[in-house]
């Protein structure tokens, strides 16, 4: 059954509870596994160094410093991405009717065409160029996870930076896109409208980041990634866009520590990257908006430098 525009109609019998149960399970699992891993790494570091301090206050202070450092950052990204990959594969296996994992998670090639896809993918990065100056204008640069993330990245040596690119730049986007756009959004789109499925999935994606500033940014990026997935009928373009965004954020944050650029001195410099971002995002949105209905509906799954933000 299809709608008037040729897109598959939502099935009122399709359950949505697997999407939300899966999300709750992921949220809890990431916290538990992450706490165990970080706790083990922390005490291992203490035992290999000066030992465990006698004063509880000193122990807490040392843990807070560790929790916001580069080792914790990389380990957390690895735990989160591996948990999401595992949850996605398990969910794809358990859902009925039984279909292949690639089909269930929309891992097949896209149906939008290379030209439109190439225009749409950079829109993921452009969102950061637009929202970054807004975050700065609101005085939120030094608030929350994004600030701690960039601070940790700026202190990394070559080895740690390579691990950050691997786990934050590549592994995290794969895990997040497999679960959110591949599993969760696909399940919701079978019952709800595509707009509803995209919005709900983006909201869950924002909640996973457990931070008001980064969470709002992740929600906005999630809306675009969800639209990109529905338009192409595949999560491949979303994975590529997400990975490019995160890899650039990691590398540029590290380079920013060496270059230490000053604040923009002119209105032109302040508006340059938001303006470029708006153009790139507009081109991507136009490529998706003007795509042929058939291409969208064939799937049966219903600062003076670039701003560096990761999701």
Residue pairs with C-beta under 8 A, 6 or more apart in sequence:
1 8
1 9
2 8
2 9
2 297
3 9
5 293
5 297
6 293
6 294
6 297
7 194
7 293
7 296
7 297
7 302
8 297
8 299
8 300
8 301
8 302
9 302
10 189
10 190
10 191
10 192
10 193
10 302
11 190
11 191
11 302
12 191
14 187
14 190
14 191
15 187
15 191
16 187
16 188
16 191
16 192
18 91
18 94
18 95
18 187
19 183
19 184
19 187
19 188
19 200
19 201
22 87
22 91
22 179
22 183
22 184
22 187
23 184
23 204
25 87
26 83
26 84
26 87
26 179
26 208
27 207
27 208
29 83
29 87
30 79
30 80
30 83
30 84
30 208
33 79
33 83
34 75
34 76
34 79
34 80
37 75
37 79
38 66
38 67
38 72
38 75
38 76
41 66
41 71
41 72
41 75
42 62
42 63
42 66
42 67
43 52
45 66
45 71
46 52
46 62
52 59
53 59
53 62
66 72
68 148
68 151
68 152
69 152
69 155
70 152
70 153
70 155
70 156
70 160
70 164
72 152
73 149
73 152
73 153
73 164
73 168
74 160
74 163
74 164
74 167
74 168
77 164
77 167
77 168
77 171
77 172
78 167
78 171
80 172
80 175
80 208
81 167
81 171
81 172
81 174
81 175
81 176
82 171
82 175
83 175
84 175
84 176
84 178
84 179
85 174
85 175
85 178
85 179
87 179
87 183
88 105
88 175
88 178
88 179
88 182
88 183
89 101
89 178
91 179
91 183
92 101
92 104
92 105
92 183
93 101
95 104
95 187
101 107
102 108
104 182
104 183
104 186
105 178
105 182
105 183
105 186
105 235
106 181
106 182
106 186
106 229
106 233
106 234
106 235
106 299
106 301
107 182
107 234
107 235
107 236
108 233
108 234
109 234
109 236
110 117
110 232
110 233
110 234
110 236
110 237
111 232
111 233
111 234
111 295
111 298
111 299
112 120
112 231
112 232
112 233
112 237
112 287
112 288
112 291
112 295
112 296
113 291
113 295
115 287
116 231
116 287
116 288
116 291
117 232
117 237
117 287
119 283
119 284
119 286
119 287
120 228
120 231
120 232
120 237
120 241
120 284
120 285
120 287
120 288
121 228
121 237
121 240
121 241
121 244
121 284
122 241
122 244
122 280
122 283
122 284
123 224
123 228
123 241
123 280
123 281
123 283
123 284
123 285
124 221
124 224
124 225
124 228
124 238
124 241
124 242
124 244
124 245
125 241
125 244
125 245
125 248
125 277
125 280
126 276
126 277
126 278
126 279
126 280
126 281
126 284
127 217
127 220
127 221
127 224
127 277
127 281
128 217
128 221
128 245
128 249
128 277
128 306
128 307
128 308
128 309
129 273
129 274
129 276
129 277
129 280
129 306
129 307
130 274
130 277
130 278
130 281
131 217
131 220
131 307
131 309
132 273
132 303
132 307
132 308
132 309
133 270
133 273
133 274
133 303
133 307
135 141
135 146
135 213
135 217
136 303
140 213
141 147
143 213
144 211
144 212
144 213
144 214
145 209
145 210
145 211
145 213
145 214
146 211
146 213
146 214
146 217
146 309
146 310
149 253
149 310
150 253
150 256
150 308
153 161
153 164
153 250
153 253
153 254
153 257
154 253
154 254
154 256
154 257
155 257
156 164
156 254
161 250
161 251
161 254
164 250
165 247
165 250
165 251
168 246
168 249
168 250
168 310
169 243
169 246
169 247
169 249
169 250
169 251
170 243
170 246
170 247
172 246
172 310
173 239
173 242
173 243
173 245
173 246
174 239
174 243
176 205
176 208
176 242
176 311
177 225
177 235
177 238
177 239
177 242
178 235
180 201
180 204
180 205
180 222
180 225
181 201
181 225
181 226
181 229
181 235
181 238
182 229
182 235
184 201
184 204
185 197
185 198
185 201
185 226
185 229
185 230
186 301
186 302
188 196
188 197
188 200
188 201
189 197
189 230
189 301
189 302
190 301
190 302
191 302
192 200
194 230
194 302
197 226
197 302
198 222
198 223
198 226
198 227
198 230
199 223
199 226
201 222
201 226
202 218
202 219
202 220
202 221
202 222
202 223
202 225
202 226
203 219
203 222
205 218
205 219
205 221
205 222
205 311
206 215
206 216
206 218
206 219
206 222
207 215
208 218
209 215
209 218
209 311
214 309
214 311
217 309
217 311
218 311
221 242
221 245
221 311
222 311
224 281
224 284
225 238
225 241
225 242
227 288
228 237
228 238
228 241
228 288
229 235
229 237
229 238
230 296
230 299
231 288
231 291
231 295
231 296
232 238
233 295
233 296
233 298
233 299
233 301
234 299
242 311
245 309
245 310
245 311
246 310
246 311
248 306
248 308
249 308
249 309
249 310
250 308
250 310
252 305
252 306
252 308
253 308
256 305
256 308
259 305
261 303
261 304
261 305
262 304
263 303
263 304
264 270
264 303
264 304
265 304
269 304
270 304
272 304
273 305
273 306
273 307
